[in-house]
Amino acid sequence: MTDDHKDRGSGTTALTGHLQQLLRRVRAFDLRRPVVWNGLLTTLWVISAVLDFTTGGWRTVAGNQNAPEPVVLLMSVAFSAPLLWRRTHPPAVLMFMTPFALINVWTGALVQAAYLQEIVVFNIALRLPTRALARAGALVTAPLVVGSVRFPDSWDLLFVPHLWAFALAALLGIVVRTRKEYTEALVDRAHRLELERDQPARLAAAAERTRIAREMHDIIGHNLSVITGLADGGAYAAAKSPDLAAQALDAISTTSRQALMELRRLLGVLRDHPAEADRTPQPTPDDMDALLTGVRTAGLPVRLSVRGTPPPYPPTAGRQLTVYRVVQEALTNTLKHGGTDPSLTAEVTLTYGAKELEALITDTGTTRDGPEEGGQGITGMRERASLYDGTLEAGPLLTQATPTTPATAGWRVRLRLPLEDIPS
């Protein structure tokens, strides 16, 4: 390719780019101010039609140059002025033009402004169904048929140009409409793909918010329950045993610090710099003794029993955290609902089976009706269990009276958690 051809190619590309930019600006202006744009174009067409009359240009193609000039002027305005409503009411505009089109061919004036009907045809093809375009074709051709009958010698000069103009206008409207619908379909598909792309992130964010809410409920609920029990016991012991009251205050201080540390560790991962967050491991069943010590300090006697043999490969960190949190939540509910009954006790039993781990938490407190309001208690425990295909049962525990022991009422929480597959 020669340099001359390259220069021509680059010049053509630049010209095409300028034209596309100009069209984009025109469309943007039309979208911002459609009334102004419609008025401007309609004014230009009216001026052109009136100039065609005043300069006598209509006589160069007229079949009858002696047509009444007032009628010719009226037809010129009637074909151009209604274009102001070509977008909003194109069928009505075309019907308004049809009588003047009939007058145009009947008088033989054949003003060029009659071709402005094709602008209305274009808008019908662009915005309305196909049957509307068929009706528009009937309105345009009916006066042409009448004119062809009235002037049979010049029917081809009258009928054929208008027929070609109608076909081109209709075809152009269909093409533009198809391209517009295709573009809208692409935009809609891109929008749906964007939503589908963002949906996993939103679901993950919702799941993370639920997990954080569950963790905060477990931390705050448990520690506040322990602190409340210690405070009640300290207030009771202050009058009789100042030493016990001082021990209760120390226990409150220790529990508060632990709660603050856990909250700081949990909220640290939400900061802008997660690398600075505390990386302390999550609690596991190995930390159960510390948990039960705090519960006992709050005034709830609790006993831990371990049955079976733990597997050689410990459960995953998530499963261990689930067991710990379920035990913590169950004992917290006991502290919360057990009241001040001095005979209140609790028992935690961990049973290791071949394929599952069971945690049974029972107490001798009063029975209660389901999860507390808010859904973060027993509901949260069930959600934790379901994450690892486990099950959780919670309900009242009633024992029958025997000759030696009276009937008792309490609460029971049973967690069954499958162990992960052991590698071969």
Summary of the structure (lengths in Angstrom):
residues: 424
radius of gyration: 43.7
end to end distance: 69.6
largest distance: 129.8
contacts: 1230
relative contact order: 0.05
helix: 68%
strand: 10%
